[in-house]
Amino acid sequence: MSGRDRPEEQRPGGLRGVVAKFREVTYGMAAHDMTRYAMRSRASMEHLFILTTMGDLLGVPILPPYYSLRLLPYVVPQIATWKRRMLREKDVTDAIF
């Protein structure tokens, strides 16, 4: 079956391609900034949560160890990236982006 024999919807640059591009452009204009802001807010909340529960790892005892141990199974997958984020050097330009 050649490109001329296919229906309009199945061609590579057909109607579906135009609709998909229109959706992407509309998303970029309407919701991309909101999505980035929501993801940044979620990351900062998770960062703060891990700091309050696992602050003992960095020498900041906020919660008693009992509660930290109770929450440990939920936090273990994120500890390595959290420690890297906390201990890296920060620059003035980090606040801009």
C-alpha positions as CSV (number, residue, x, y, z in Angstrom):
1,M,0.0,0.0,0.0
2,S,1.6,3.3,-1.0
3,G,1.1,6.7,0.5
4,R,-1.5,7.6,-2.1
5,D,-3.6,4.5,-1.3
6,R,-3.8,5.2,2.4
7,P,-6.7,7.1,3.9
8,E,-6.1,10.7,5.0
9,E,-5.9,9.8,8.8
10,Q,-3.2,7.2,8.3
11,R,-0.8,9.3,6.2
12,P,2.3,10.5,8.2
13,G,1.4,14.1,7.7
14,G,-2.3,13.6,7.6
15,L,-5.2,15.0,9.7
16,R,-4.0,13.2,12.9
17,G,-0.6,14.8,12.6
18,V,-2.1,18.3,12.3
19,V,-4.5,17.7,15.3
20,A,-1.6,16.4,17.4
21,K,0.5,19.4,16.5
22,F,-2.4,21.7,17.4
23,R,-2.8,20.0,20.8
24,E,0.9,20.4,21.5
25,V,0.9,24.1,20.6
26,T,-2.3,24.7,22.7
27,Y,-0.8,22.9,25.7
28,G,2.4,24.9,25.4
29,M,0.5,28.2,25.3
30,A,-2.0,27.4,28.0
31,A,-0.7,24.8,30.5
32,H,3.0,24.4,30.3
33,D,3.9,27.1,32.8
34,M,1.3,25.9,35.3
35,T,2.6,22.3,34.9
36,R,6.2,23.4,35.6
37,Y,5.1,25.5,38.6
38,A,3.1,22.5,40.0
39,M,6.1,20.2,39.6
40,R,8.4,22.7,41.2
41,S,6.0,23.1,44.2
42,R,5.7,19.4,44.6
43,A,9.5,19.0,44.5
44,S,10.0,21.6,47.2
45,M,7.3,20.1,49.4
46,E,8.9,16.7,49.1
47,H,12.3,18.2,49.8
48,L,10.9,19.9,53.0
49,F,9.2,16.6,54.1
50,I,12.4,14.6,53.8
51,L,14.3,17.3,55.6
52,T,12.0,17.2,58.5
53,T,11.8,13.4,58.7
54,M,15.4,12.5,57.8
55,G,17.2,15.6,59.0
56,D,19.3,13.3,61.3
57,L,21.3,12.2,58.2
58,L,22.6,15.8,57.8
59,G,22.8,16.6,61.5
60,V,19.5,18.5,61.8
61,P,17.4,16.6,64.4
62,I,13.9,17.8,64.1
63,L,11.7,14.7,64.7
64,P,12.4,12.0,67.2
65,P,14.1,8.9,65.6
66,Y,11.0,6.8,66.3
67,Y,8.8,8.7,63.8
68,S,11.7,8.9,61.3
69,L,12.0,5.1,61.4
70,R,8.2,4.7,60.9
71,L,8.4,6.8,57.7
72,L,11.7,5.3,56.5
73,P,10.1,2.7,54.1
74,Y,8.3,5.6,52.2
75,V,11.4,7.8,52.0
76,V,14.2,5.3,51.1
77,P,13.9,5.6,47.3
78,Q,14.4,9.3,47.5
79,I,17.2,9.6,50.0
80,A,20.1,9.4,47.6
81,T,18.9,12.2,45.3
82,W,17.8,14.3,48.3
83,K,21.2,14.1,49.9
84,R,22.9,15.1,46.6
85,R,20.5,18.0,46.2
86,M,21.1,19.2,49.8
87,L,24.9,19.0,49.7
88,R,25.6,20.4,46.3
89,E,27.0,23.9,46.0
90,K,24.4,26.5,45.1
91,D,24.8,29.5,42.9
92,V,22.9,32.8,42.6
93,T,21.7,31.7,39.1
94,D,20.0,28.6,40.6
95,A,17.3,30.8,42.0
96,I,16.6,32.3,38.6
97,F,15.8,28.9,36.9
